[in-house]
Amino acid sequence: MKKHLLIALVLGLSTTICHSQVKISVQGGTGLTGITQNENYNANFGYRFGVGVEFPIDKTWSMQTGLQLLNRSYSIDEAVIYLQVPIKVAAYLPLNNNCGLQFSGGPYIALGLGGKSKLNWVLATNERYDDDDFITPSEGNGATLVNGEATHKTFDKNEGLKCLDIGLSLGVDFKYKCLFAGIG
């Protein structure tokens, strides 16, 4: 009995998938990204390229997924590259025969591919660096300021971000014939 039910379920799902018109799209665009810990929020531009696949359920609802290459720039000195797979449910609301609005939302999973971070620092010390970068005691009681900069890989095991990013993706698109323009 369980075998027959499983076979009927698989055949029913495959018939539904074969009957539906799968839509494949090429996606690209820019976005604003940023992380903040205070009220001074500065957004930076990032880009997104990828391929999307949409599985219509009926005239209103559909499932969407795809594969996207994302650049998330969190500051002038830090840029991160991710490979992302979103899984969203979308609802299409037609405004007339040629255009409509689409609302979508769902989880995504992203894998960090690479990036570099640069850290500028200032050190106050009672020692000074001479012309050959040797450390010598500073004369007098004043402190010497030393400026420096360090670069590290964004996904470093000891100091960096975690490679796996899981989150929620929301979007609103305006559709005119076969073209979409949206936020999300």
Disulfide bonds with the S-S distance in Angstrom:
none
